[in-house]
Amino acid sequence: MAQKEQATANRNYKDTVFRMLFSDRQNLLSLYNAVSGSHYDDPEKLKIVTLENAIYMGMKNDLAFIIGTDLFLYEHQSTYNPNMPLRDLFYISSEYQKLVDHKSLYSSTLLKIPAPQFIVFYNGTEKKKDHWLNHLSESFENLSGEPKLELEVLTININEGLNKELMEQCKTLREYAQYVNCVRKYAKELDLNEAVKLAVDECIRNDILSEFLRANKSEVISMSIFEYDKEEEERKLRKAEYEAGVAAGFNNGIDTAKKDAAIAFAELHVPVEQIASALQVNVEIAKQWIGNK
């Protein structure tokens, strides 16, 4: 029997369970249908355009595909990253360059390109909202007037218990969230290696991603340990950045001005993430400034 076709994934970096799971065309189509409200039933409708070795400053593109007249960039993140619009700008530029590679940009005929959609699937622990938007213009310094270049990224929180309607529409996504939650449950009490193995075994017993886990057990265990370690290291780094920022911020005249600006922005009902981005400080520092006004 022919092996099921996979979406191309970048293997120069340690793969993730999410990307491995949704590199399966049928699973990817199910996820797309759930997110978009579509009802496609033929996985061949997906044209996979994930760029092999698409790396910019050590960043990779998880999954990219065209369906209809739209091009979708799907990314998975286990920690909050406000720079996803900038990263997606680099990705989509590479995608478009590839798509028009043999066509002349100097032609008098207008070149048509698929409209982009940017979605991040987030399962970190910092954010509790169902979803949120980030914009490229949040990165612009001293922006005056409407931005001449914009890119919008929708982040969907895929932790267990959130976005229930979406989870009901995509069984694989729901079971992935259950698996991640199971790993975290055991990791609170046990050595990480043991926690992941127990989580895999429990999910197989409870028919959660059971077929996928049985077929890829050793690789999933290895990837999950790597992912959890990476998530913890990034959390420690952010904590260190926050503590360093607090130490410097309250003893520096420049940061006193930033604190005043943060309070002024908050009174105008500007979201705290945008305040932090504009002032180039950690979100937790901005929250503390606003809370202590």
N, C-alpha and C positions, 0 to 999 in steps of 0.2 A: 504494500500500500504506500502511496506517495506521501512523503512527509508534508505536514501542513506548512504553508508558506509563512515566513516570518517577516515582519517589518525589519529593515536594516537598523541595527543598534550599534553604537560606537563601542567597540571592544577594547580600545586603548585605555579605557578607564574602567575601574571596578563597576560592574553592572549593578543595578538595583532590582529588587524583587518587583517593584512596580513596573519598571521598563521591560523586564523579562516577561511579566504576565501579560502586558498589553502590547508586546511585540507580536502576539498572536492576532492575526487579522480579525478573527471572529470576536475576540474579546475587545479589540479596539473599536470595531463597528458597534458593538453593544454600548460601549462607553460614549461614543459619538452620538448615537441615537438618544441616550439618556440625557446628555447635556443639551443637545439641540432640539429635542422634541421630535426628531425625525423617526422614520420607520423603514429605513433601508434594511433589506434582508440578504443582499448579495455582497459578501466581503470583497469581491472583485471590483466593486464600485470605488473602493479606496485605492488611490494611486499613492503609494508610499514614496515620499521624497526626502526622507531623513538623510541628511548629509553624512557620508562616511568621513571620519576624521575631521569633522567640522569643529575645529577648536580655535577659540580666540582667548588668549591669556588664560589657558587652562580650563576653559568652559566648554561644555558639550551640549549638543541639542538632543533631547530625549527622543521625541517622536514628531515627525512632520508628515502630513499627508494632504492630498487634494481630493475633495469630493464635490461634485457639481462644479461651481465656479469659484469656490472658496479654498484657501490654503490655511490649514490649521497647524499651529505650533503648540504641542502639548509638553509641558515640563512638570516634573515632580520635585517638590522641595520638602525637606523635613525640618527646615528652620526658616524663619521669616526673612525675606530678602527684598528690600525696597528697590533694588537695582535691576529687577527683572525687566522693566521696560527698556533700559539701556542694553541689556544682554540680548533681548529679543530684536532690538534694532540691528545688531550685528548679525544675528541669525537670519533675519528676513532679507537683509542685503545680500547675504551669500546665496540664499535660496533664489532670489530674483536674478542674480548674476548667472546662476546655473541655468535657469529657465530660458533666458534670452541669449544664451552663449553664442548661438549660431545665427543670430538676427542682428541687423544693423540698427543701432540707436540713432543713426544719422538719416534714417529713411524718412520720407515724407508721409509714410503711413504710420498711424498711431499704433504702437505695440500694446496689446492687451495682456494683462497679468491677473492672476487670481487674487481676489480680495483677501487680506490676511485676518486671521482671528488668533488671539493670543490667550492661552489658558494655562494657569498653573494649578496643579493639584497638590494641596498642602496638607501634611499630616503631622506638623510640629505641635509643640505644647504651649508656645507663647501666645497664640491667638485663639480666641474662643468663638469668634463670629462665624456665621455660615459662609460668607463671601465678602470680598471687598475689591476695590479697583485701585490700581496704581497707574500713574501717567508719566510719560517721559518728561513732560514739562516741569515736573517737580524737581528735576535735576538741574534745570537751567538757573544760572546765576543772574541775579538782577534782571529778571524777565520784566519787560515793559510791554503791556498790551497783550493781545492774543498770541499764543505761540505759533510760529510759522511751520513748525514740525511737531507732530504729536503722535503718540503711540499709547494705546490703552491695553492694560493687561488685567484680565479677570482672574482672581484667585478664588478657588473653591476649596473649602475646608472639608477634607474627607476623613476626619476622625470619626470613630464610631459614635452614633447618637446625633450627629449633625447632618443637615441636608437629607432628611429622611425620604423625601419624595424621589430625589435623585438615586439614593441607595436602593429604593424599591424598584426603580427602573433598570438598574444594572447590578445583577446578582454578583458578578465577579468583583466589582468595586466594593460592594457591601461586605463580601467575605474577606477581601484584602484588609479592610478596616478592622474587621474582627480579629484577623491574624495579628496585625500590628498591636492592637490592644492587648492581645494575649501575651505577646512577647514582653510588653512593658509591665504587665501584671507580674510575671515571673521574675523579671529583672529587678524588681524592687526588693526582692528577698534573696535571690540566688546569684551565683556566678553567672556571667552573661552567656558563656558557652552552654551551661546546663539549662539556663532559662530558655534559650532559643530552641534547643532540642526538645524540651518539654512542651513548648508552645506548638511546634510542628506536630508532635505526636498527638497532642490534644485536638488540634484542628483536624487531623486526619480521622481521629475517632468520631468527631462530631460533624463530619462531612462538610468541613469548611475548607474550600480550595483543595479538597482531598486528592482529586486526580492529579492536579498540578504539583502538589507537594510530594506525592508518591513518586512521580516521574522525575522530579528534580530535587530530591530531598537534600543531598549533600551540598549541592550548589546553593540552594536557598538558605541553608544553615550558615554557610560561609558568607554569603552576601548580607544576611541579616545581622550577623555579628559585626561585620564591617560598617554597615549603615548605622547601627546603634552606637558604636564607638565614635563614628564621625559626628553624629548628632550631639553626643555628650561633649566632645571636644569643642564643637562650635558653640555650645551653650556656655562652656567655661570661658571661652575666648570673649564672648559677649559680656559675661559677668565681669571679667577683668577690664574690658574696655569701659564698662559702666563705672566701676570703682575708680579707675584712673580718671575718668571724666569728672566724677564728683569731687575727687581730691583736687583736681586742677580748676574746676569750674567755679567753686565758691571762694577761691583765693586769687582770682584773676579778674582785673577790671573789665577786660574784653568780654568775659563770660557773664559778668554782672549785667552788661548791656544786652547780651543774648537772653538772659533771664527776663529782663524787662520786655524785650521784644516778644518772647514766648507768651508772656501774660497778655500782652496787647493782642496778639494773634488769637489767643484762646477766647478773649472777650468778643472777637469778631466771629466766633464759632468755626474757626479753621480747625480741621481734624489734627490731632496730636501728631500723627505720622507725618503729615505735611509740614507741620511746625518743625519737627526734628530734622526733616530733610532740608528745609530751607535754612536752618541755623547750623546744619552740619554737626548735630549732636546725637547721642544715643536717645532712643525713644523714652527710656526710663528716666533719663535726666530731664527731658522736657516735661514728663509727667510730674516729676518731683517739683520742678520750678512752678508749674501751673498750680499744683496742689498746695504749695506754700505761699501763694500770693497774698 
